[in-house]
Each structure stands twice: as C-alpha cells, then as structure tokens.
Amino acid sequence: MATQTMTMAKALNEGLRRAMEKNKKVLIMGEDVGKLGGVFRITDGLQKDFGEDRVIDAPLAESAIVGTAVGLAIRGYRTVCEIQFDGFVYPAFDQIVSQVAKLHKRSDGVYTMGLVIRLPFQGGIGAIEHHSESPEAYFAQTAGLRVVACSNPNDAFWMIQQSIEHDDPIIFCEPKSRYWEKGEVELDAPPASLFDAQVRREGSDVTLIAYGASVKTALRAADTAAVEGVSLEVIDARSLAPLDLDTMATSLEKTGRLVVVQEAPHTASIGSEIVAELSERCFYSLAAPGLRVSGYHVPYPPSRIEEDYRPNVDRVLDAVDRVMGFES
C-alpha cells in the first residue's frame, strides 16, 4: 500500500485535487481560495491547475457563496464552499438551515444537495474574536445536514473526497490547530466509511470519546493514564451527525465508564447528545454517570487565556478519576 507523510493542510489539498481530477463538476468557491490559496493555503495551487471557472474567488459574502452553491447543486455541480473561519459562518446560517438542509426533502428527492461547506473550527492558534469557535452543534441539530470532523491527515485526505461524492449536504469541520501536524496518509483506500467512528486506542477501564483537535488531547491523556495503570479506550467520533452510536456503545458495554471531550461548551452540545444516547443504550452496563470535559459556557476568550478554556490532559484525567472512583 502506498503511503505518504503530509500535514493535514496538504492532505486536504491533495484530497480536493483528486476529487477535482475525478469529476469535472467539482468546484471550489470561497474568499481568497484562488490566487491566495486560502487563508490556511488549503487550496494552494488549485486555481492555477484547474482554472478560475472551477476555483472561484468569491466576494466577502458567505450567504452569497452558499446561496450560489445551492443553485449549482440543483444543476448537478458539486461545490466545496470554504468559510474562512468558524465565526464567519453565521451570515450563511439562513441559507444553510432554510435551503441547503431542506431542498432535498422539499423537492421530494428531485434535487440532491451535493454540497460541502468546509469549516475551520476550534481554537488553539492564538486568534482574535470570531476565529476560534465551535458551532458544530447548530448544524448537527438541523435535520437534513450531515456533520463530520477530521482529526488527522489520513482522515482529512479521504473524508473530504467521501464528502464531495455524497449526495447530502455536509458540514466539514477541520480543526485548524492541527493543520500543520504531519501524519501518514494511505493513498489507496479509505480507513473507514464517512460516518463511522474509529477506535484510536484500545482500553478496558474508561471509554474516552472525542473529535477534531480534542482527539490528540484524549490520546495524550490515555498515555498518561497508562502510566498510572488506568486503561483508556479512545474513540474518534469523526461523524457528529449522524453519530456512530454502535461503535461507541460496544466500547462502553466493555468499560462501563464514559468521558466525552470537546472544545465546545457542554450545554446542548455534541457531548451532551453522546452522553444521553449512550446512557439510554447502555444503562445496565454503566458503573458511573457519563461525564463531559468541554469549553466553558462563555464566549471564546482572548488568545492569551485560551489554553485555560480548552480541555487539557489534566481536566480529562480529573474526569477519569471521577468515573473510576464513583463506585467507592
């Protein structure tokens, strides 16, 4: 099997390139995606190779970007819309919730919505206001949308291609703090189906579920816990809507203890949904209540204190200690 080491940013770039080579109806649209190659250079070189008709520099108008992509989807095109930063998606919220999520059902299946909205999300890059948010729950709660989040270069490479090929609209969440981290990319076959969770580390004492940038935090916590004799099973959710509850439940039935890690505030969140669903499914297997380790229910703070806001290894291990000690 052919593999190549690349950053997540490069893996996304190569995944987009492969999708555009495979299907001439794949377009990219967004602010500065063409000549500049995007703020994070995810689309670097694509306009030069595929032309301005397929990699389109759009005005600073997120609603117009998504609205145009809706019309293109109706005509059979597959548009990848880039939202520069998570906090900039809200001007397009009406289009996404009122049109993108509804048209397939409203047209009784006549129209598909082969549309991907790339959303750099979460913090960790020392950015200013509106550049480090976690809006994934807004979209996961909206019927008609699918929401996925990559956590490593291999998933980024394959999941962007799988999303482009899918007939449903997909919010594609990219942890911007992981763009420059390198990993091995398998070039021949995807690691899993788009909506499957993945066990990143097997364990027996606690099921630790995370997504996006928090997966690395969870894995670091598992390394530390192992030194103390506690075995954590780390699951990368990958798909936030729909959730792969079968994979999660299989793990929880084995461990009996659950901790979910996310950067978003815990109120009405993906983590809250995971805890609620698994509590229903695995009630008789639970040795302790499921816990959430998350951002706080306040607006994202200034960059100088963002590491006090984001979940870290100490906070994760504190939650692990709490579920491990519950029986006593």
Long-range contacts (C-beta under 8 A, 24 or more apart in sequence): 1-186, 1-187, 1-188, 1-189, 2-186, 2-187, 2-188, 3-184, 3-185, 3-186, 3-187, 4-184, 4-185, 4-187, 5-182, 5-183, 5-184, 5-185, 6-153, 6-157, 6-182, 6-183, 6-185, 7-153, 7-179, 7-180, 7-181, 7-182, 8-150, 8-152, 8-153, 8-156, 8-174, 8-175, 8-178, 8-179, 8-180, 8-181, 8-183, 9-40, 9-41, 9-42, 9-179, 9-180, 10-153, 11-153, 11-154, 11-156, 11-157, 11-183, 11-185, 12-42, 12-156, 12-157, 12-160, 12-174, 13-41, 13-42, 13-43, 13-44, 13-45, 13-46, 14-157, 14-185, 15-156, 15-157, 15-158, 15-159, 15-160, 15-161, 16-42, 16-43, 16-46, 16-80, 16-160, 17-46, 17-49, 18-161, 19-80, 19-160, 19-161, 19-164, 19-165, 20-46, 20-50, 20-54, 23-78, 23-164, 24-54, 25-76, 25-77, 25-78, 26-54, 26-77, 26-78, 26-79, 26-80, 26-164, 27-54, 27-55, 27-56, 27-72, 27-77, 27-78, 27-79, 27-80, 28-54, 28-55, 28-56, 28-79, 28-80, 28-82, 29-56, 29-58, 29-65, 29-68, 29-69, 29-79, 29-80, 29-81, 29-82, 30-56, 30-57, 30-58, 30-65, 30-81, 30-82, 30-83, 30-84, 30-118, 31-57, 31-58, 31-59, 31-60, 31-65, 31-82, 31-84, 32-57, 32-84, 33-57, 33-58, 33-82, 38-82, 38-84, 39-84, 39-85, 40-120, 40-176, 40-179, 42-82, 42-118, 42-174, 42-179, 43-82, 61-91, 62-88, 62-89, 62-90, 62-91, 62-92, 63-91, 63-92, 63-94, 63-95, 65-92, 66-92, 66-95, 66-96, 66-99, 66-100, 66-115, 66-117, 67-92, 67-95, 67-99, 69-115, 70-95, 70-99, 70-100, 70-103, 70-113, 70-115, 73-103, 73-111, 73-112, 73-113, 73-114, 73-115, 73-169, 74-103, 74-111, 76-114, 77-114, 78-114, 78-115, 78-116, 78-164, 78-165, 79-115, 79-116, 80-116, 80-118, 80-160, 80-164, 81-115, 81-116, 81-117, 81-118, 82-118, 83-117, 83-118, 83-119, 83-120, 84-120, 85-120, 85-127, 85-130, 85-131, 85-133, 85-176, 86-119, 86-120, 86-121, 86-122, 86-130, 86-131, 86-132, 86-133, 86-134, 86-135, 87-129, 87-130, 87-131, 87-132, 87-133, 87-135, 88-130, 89-117, 89-119, 89-135, 90-135, 92-117, 93-138, 96-139, 96-142, 96-145, 96-169, 96-171, 97-142, 100-144, 100-145, 100-169, 101-142, 101-143, 101-144, 101-145, 101-169, 102-144, 104-144, 104-167, 104-168, 105-144, 112-167, 112-168, 113-167, 113-168, 113-169, 114-164, 114-165, 114-166, 114-167, 114-169, 115-169, 115-170, 116-160, 116-163, 116-164, 116-169, 116-170, 116-172, 117-169, 117-170, 117-171, 117-172, 118-160, 118-172, 118-174, 119-171, 119-172, 119-173, 119-174, 120-174, 120-175, 120-176, 120-179, 121-149, 121-173, 121-174, 121-175, 121-176, 121-212, 122-175, 122-176, 122-177, 122-212, 122-213, 122-214, 122-263, 122-310, 123-177, 123-263, 123-300, 123-306, 123-309, 123-310, 124-175, 124-176, 124-177, 124-213, 124-306, 124-307, 124-310, 125-176, 125-177, 126-303, 126-306, 127-303, 128-303, 129-299, 129-300, 132-300, 132-303, 132-306, 133-300, 134-262, 134-263, 134-264, 134-265, 134-295, 136-171, 136-173, 136-240, 136-264, 136-270, 137-264, 137-268, 137-269, 137-270, 139-171, 139-241, 140-240, 140-241, 140-270, 140-273, 141-241, 141-268, 144-168, 144-169, 145-169, 145-170, 145-171, 145-241, 146-170, 146-171, 146-195, 146-239, 146-241, 146-242, 147-171, 147-173, 147-239, 147-240, 147-241, 148-172, 148-173, 148-194, 148-195, 148-238, 148-239, 148-240, 149-173, 149-174, 149-175, 149-211, 149-212, 149-237, 149-238, 149-239, 149-240, 150-174, 150-175, 150-212, 150-238, 151-175, 151-178, 151-210, 151-211, 151-212, 151-213, 151-215, 151-216, 151-236, 151-238, 152-178, 152-181, 152-183, 152-215, 153-181, 153-182, 153-183, 153-184, 153-185, 154-183, 154-184, 154-185, 154-186, 154-191, 155-191, 155-198, 155-236, 155-238, 157-185, 157-187, 158-186, 158-190, 158-191, 159-190, 159-194, 159-238, 161-190, 162-190, 162-193, 162-194, 163-194, 166-194, 173-212, 173-240, 175-212, 175-213, 177-213, 178-212, 178-213, 178-216, 181-216, 192-238, 194-238, 194-239, 195-238, 195-239, 195-242, 195-244, 196-238, 196-239, 196-244, 196-247, 197-235, 197-236, 197-237, 197-238, 197-239, 197-243, 197-244, 197-247, 197-248, 198-235, 198-236, 198-238, 198-247, 199-233, 199-234, 199-235, 199-236, 199-247, 199-251, 200-234, 200-235, 200-236, 201-232, 201-233, 201-234, 202-233, 203-231, 203-232, 203-233, 203-234, 203-255, 204-231, 204-233, 204-254, 204-255, 205-230, 205-231, 205-232, 205-255, 205-257, 205-324, 206-230, 206-231, 206-232, 206-233, 206-255, 206-257, 206-258, 206-259, 206-320, 206-323, 206-324, 207-232, 207-233, 207-235, 207-248, 207-251, 207-252, 207-254, 207-255, 207-257, 207-258, 207-259, 208-232, 208-233, 208-234, 208-235, 208-259, 208-260, 208-261, 208-316, 208-320, 209-234, 209-235, 209-237, 209-248, 209-258, 209-259, 209-260, 209-261, 209-271, 209-274, 210-234, 210-235, 210-236, 210-237, 210-260, 210-261, 210-262, 211-236, 211-237, 211-238, 211-240, 211-262, 211-270, 212-262, 212-263, 213-263, 214-261, 214-262, 214-263, 214-311, 217-261, 217-311, 217-312, 217-313, 217-316, 218-261, 218-316, 220-313, 221-313, 221-316, 221-317, 221-320, 224-313, 224-317, 225-317, 225-320, 230-320, 230-324, 232-320, 237-270, 237-274, 240-270, 243-270, 243-273, 243-274, 243-277, 245-274, 245-277, 245-278, 245-281, 248-274, 248-278, 249-278, 249-281, 249-282, 252-278, 252-281, 252-282, 252-285, 252-286, 253-282, 253-285, 256-285, 256-286, 256-287, 256-288, 257-286, 257-287, 257-288, 257-323, 257-324, 257-326, 258-286, 258-288, 258-290, 258-291, 258-323, 259-290, 259-291, 259-292, 259-293, 259-316, 259-319, 259-320, 259-323, 260-290, 260-291, 260-292, 260-293, 261-292, 261-293, 261-294, 261-311, 261-316, 262-292, 262-293, 262-294, 262-295, 262-311, 263-294, 263-295, 263-310, 263-311, 264-294, 264-295, 265-294, 265-295, 265-296, 265-297, 265-298, 266-292, 266-294, 266-295, 266-297, 267-297, 269-294, 287-323, 287-326, 287-327, 288-322, 288-323, 288-324, 288-326, 288-327, 289-323, 289-326, 290-323, 291-319, 291-322, 291-323, 292-319, 293-319
